């Protein structure tokens, strides 16, 4: 089993906590977070598979988002 | 953290400021915001207009939900705050242009003060289709009343200037596109859209 990050960029308000917790996140000069190497699966929705060992760290980054723009889901 | 409402001041028919007492100084950077929770309403982000002696001033446009509930506060109530947050903060530049639309003026107030105190030339362009608010914080802003005149456009902005854009998303996107078409370096344009 592996996991993927699902990021709703439309909901991002630029809090920036994710970027302080994980280096796969960065802040753009458009006031939004960017998920490195992620694929845009529908307008504004980005996904990135992560290795199991990254799960805990990325879950913390996801949970730090106060507008719940980041979710970690299982990939079956 | 919890913050106590000290004062509410109406700036126009639908825009007001709230001064909140915080447990300690937040040490917010210019342009940052806090997330505010009022019991029973969704959490919302509001820019910090100014921070002084463990108080912060927020500028809020009354819409539905949280902001409407906040507009009914009289003083003495307690709110939950987290923050400060945000990357719409000062960068080094030789000159700066602040472009605000409507309530997008709120993060510009602390940015303007920062650059003025730093000795960096800064000009402010403000557009509104309603009352202009918080003008007391600026010296000689250029005002664009879109009810009776032109909108702000890219040629109003000097090309070697850092540009901060804040306001409604369509205005921000259109100005950013026009600036980039005119050759303005994209890494000198910073934006925050207010929904």
HADDOCK unambig.tbl for C-alpha pairs under 7 A between the chains (distance, minus, plus):
assign (segid A and resid 14 and name CA) (segid B and resid 86 and name CA) 5.49 0.50 0.50
assign (segid A and resid 14 and name CA) (segid B and resid 87 and name CA) 6.86 0.50 0.50
assign (segid A and resid 15 and name CA) (segid B and resid 85 and name CA) 4.97 0.50 0.50
assign (segid A and resid 15 and name CA) (segid B and resid 86 and name CA) 4.66 0.50 0.50
assign (segid A and resid 16 and name CA) (segid B and resid 85 and name CA) 6.70 0.50 0.50
assign (segid A and resid 16 and name CA) (segid B and resid 86 and name CA) 5.85 0.50 0.50
assign (segid A and resid 16 and name CA) (segid B and resid 87 and name CA) 6.91 0.50 0.50
assign (segid A and resid 29 and name CA) (segid B and resid 189 and name CA) 6.79 0.50 0.50
assign (segid A and resid 29 and name CA) (segid B and resid 190 and name CA) 4.72 0.50 0.50
assign (segid A and resid 29 and name CA) (segid B and resid 191 and name CA) 6.29 0.50 0.50
assign (segid A and resid 30 and name CA) (segid B and resid 190 and name CA) 5.67 0.50 0.50
assign (segid A and resid 30 and name CA) (segid B and resid 191 and name CA) 4.72 0.50 0.50
assign (segid A and resid 30 and name CA) (segid B and resid 192 and name CA) 6.14 0.50 0.50
assign (segid A and resid 31 and name CA) (segid B and resid 87 and name CA) 6.49 0.50 0.50
assign (segid A and resid 31 and name CA) (segid B and resid 88 and name CA) 6.54 0.50 0.50
assign (segid A and resid 31 and name CA) (segid B and resid 191 and name CA) 5.80 0.50 0.50
assign (segid A and resid 31 and name CA) (segid B and resid 192 and name CA) 5.08 0.50 0.50
